[in-house]
Amino acid sequence: MEQWFTALTSFEKIYWIVAILSSIILLILIIVTFLGGDVDDMSGDVDVEIEGDTGISFQFLSFKNLMGFFTIFGWVGISCLESGYSKSLTVIISVICGLLMMLAMASLFYYLSKLQSSGTLKMKNALGQIGEVYLTIGANRSKIGKVSISVQGTLRELDALTEEEKDLHQGDVVKVKEVTENGILIVQLLNK
């Protein structure tokens, strides 16, 4: 093995070292990712809370993507050298393939992150939804009742009040017109 490595040119040695080291690191990153760890945050122990529903943006430049770049860069470069391509063509091809790998990985992690759901009920998503009274709701906000309503793709039974002049009874179809700060729905009767 040592004779083989010393027989390589400096240009080939660089490609072999990059390919082997980045492959090992990428393999470790993938294993840690699938086991539930998160190694993308290389900034230390900083906890940041962000208000709002901003989601995860497309991250082209991350540690995982860089390791993917160097892995493909190294192995494609070795393949080009073994095929007899010139040094300049080898560099161009390996850089392009590495960038394509970064794009593919960034897209993959971006779309996988979109599949995640926190499961947290956001009451504002109930606005404008149509549901059915489950437990009687008192007229003029006199008594809290319950409505069966689909929010965020799940049928839920939520507390509700109404400003109607008469009680709303089981089976009445209602529409959510407001959500109070404490999460109680304000509904109006649809089938008058």
C-alpha positions in Angstrom: 0.0 0.0 0.0 2.8 2.4 0.9 4.6 1.7 -2.4 1.4 2.4 -4.3 0.8 5.7 -2.6 4.4 6.9 -3.0 4.3 6.0 -6.7 1.4 8.5 -7.2 2.0 12.1 -8.4 1.3 14.9 -6.0 -1.9 15.8 -8.0 -3.2 12.2 -7.6 -2.3 12.1 -3.9 -4.4 15.2 -3.3 -7.4 13.6 -5.0 -6.9 10.3 -3.0 -6.5 12.0 0.3 -9.6 14.3 -0.3 -11.7 11.3 -1.5 -10.8 9.0 1.4 -11.0 11.6 4.2 -14.3 13.2 3.0 -15.9 9.8 2.4 -15.1 8.7 6.0 -16.5 12.0 7.4 -19.6 11.9 5.2 -20.3 8.3 6.2 -20.1 9.3 9.9 -22.4 12.3 9.3 -24.9 10.2 7.5 -24.9 7.6 10.3 -25.3 10.2 13.0 -28.1 11.9 11.0 -30.0 8.7 10.7 -29.5 7.9 14.4 -31.2 11.2 15.2 -28.2 13.4 15.9 -27.7 16.9 14.4 -24.2 17.9 13.4 -25.1 20.8 11.0 -24.8 23.4 13.8 -21.0 24.0 14.0 -21.4 27.3 15.8 -21.2 25.9 19.4 -23.6 25.8 22.2 -25.8 28.8 21.2 -29.6 28.3 21.7 -31.7 30.6 19.6 -35.5 30.7 19.5 -37.1 32.2 16.4 -40.7 33.4 16.6 -42.9 32.7 13.7 -43.4 29.9 11.2 -40.4 30.6 8.9 -39.6 26.9 8.2 -36.2 25.7 7.1 -34.7 27.5 4.2 -32.7 25.9 1.4 -29.2 25.5 2.7 -26.7 25.0 -0.1 -23.6 25.6 2.0 -23.6 23.3 5.1 -21.0 21.0 6.5 -22.8 17.9 5.2 -23.0 19.4 1.7 -19.3 20.4 1.8 -18.4 16.8 2.7 -20.6 15.6 -0.2 -18.8 18.0 -2.5 -15.4 16.9 -1.5 -16.3 13.2 -1.6 -17.7 13.4 -5.2 -14.9 15.8 -6.1 -12.3 13.3 -5.0 -13.8 10.2 -6.5 -14.7 11.8 -9.8 -11.2 13.3 -10.0 -9.6 9.9 -9.4 -11.8 8.4 -12.1 -10.9 11.1 -14.6 -7.2 10.7 -13.9 -7.5 6.9 -14.3 -9.3 7.5 -17.6 -6.4 9.6 -18.9 -8.0 13.1 -18.8 -5.8 16.2 -18.5 -5.3 17.8 -15.1 -7.4 20.9 -16.0 -10.2 18.8 -17.5 -10.1 16.6 -14.3 -10.4 19.7 -12.1 -13.3 21.1 -14.1 -15.3 17.9 -14.2 -14.7 17.1 -10.5 -15.8 20.6 -9.4 -18.9 20.4 -11.6 -19.8 17.0 -10.2 -19.1 18.1 -6.6 -21.4 21.2 -7.1 -24.1 18.9 -8.5 -23.8 16.7 -5.4 -24.1 19.7 -3.1 -27.2 20.8 -5.0 -28.7 17.3 -4.8 -28.0 17.0 -1.0 -29.3 20.5 -0.3 -32.5 19.7 -2.2 -32.9 16.3 -0.4 -32.5 17.7 3.1 -34.7 20.7 2.2 -37.6 18.5 1.0 -37.1 16.1 3.8 -37.4 18.9 6.3 -40.7 20.0 4.6 -42.1 16.5 5.5 -41.7 17.1 9.2 -44.6 18.4 11.2 -44.5 19.7 14.7 -48.0 18.5 15.5 -48.7 21.7 17.4 -52.2 22.9 16.9 -52.2 26.5 15.6 -55.7 27.8 16.4 -55.4 30.5 13.7 -55.7 27.7 11.2 -59.3 27.1 12.3 -60.4 30.6 11.0 -62.9 30.2 8.2 -63.3 26.4 8.7 -66.7 24.8 8.7 -67.7 22.3 11.4 -70.5 20.8 13.4 -71.7 21.5 16.9 -70.9 18.6 19.2 -72.1 20.0 22.5 -74.6 22.8 22.8 -73.2 26.3 22.6 -75.1 29.0 24.6 -76.5 32.0 22.8 -74.7 35.4 23.2 -71.5 33.8 24.6 -73.4 32.5 27.6 -72.1 28.9 27.6 -69.0 27.3 26.1 -69.9 24.3 23.9 -67.8 22.2 21.6 -67.6 21.9 17.8 -66.1 19.1 15.7 -63.9 20.7 13.1 -61.1 19.8 10.8 -57.9 21.8 11.6 -54.5 21.1 10.1 -55.9 17.9 8.5 -57.2 16.4 11.7 -60.8 16.3 13.1 -60.8 17.9 16.5 -63.3 18.8 19.2 -62.7 22.4 20.3 -64.3 24.8 22.7 -66.6 27.3 21.1 -68.8 30.3 21.8 -71.3 32.1 19.6 -72.9 35.5 19.2 -76.1 34.1 17.8 -79.4 35.0 19.5 -80.3 31.3 20.1 -78.4 28.3 21.4 -76.6 26.2 18.8 -77.4 22.5 19.2 -75.7 19.2 18.2 -75.7 18.8 14.4 -75.9 22.6 13.6 -73.4 23.5 10.9 -71.1 26.5 11.9 -68.3 28.5 10.5 -65.4 29.8 12.6 -65.3 33.6 12.4 -62.8 34.4 15.2 -60.4 32.8 17.6 -60.0 34.3 21.0 -56.6 34.8 22.7 -57.3 31.8 25.0 -58.1 29.6 22.0 -61.9 29.5 22.1 -63.5 29.6 18.7 -66.3 32.1 18.0 -68.6 30.5 15.5 -71.7 31.5 13.5 -74.6 29.4 12.3 -74.5 28.5 8.6 -77.9 26.8 8.1 -80.3 29.5 9.2 
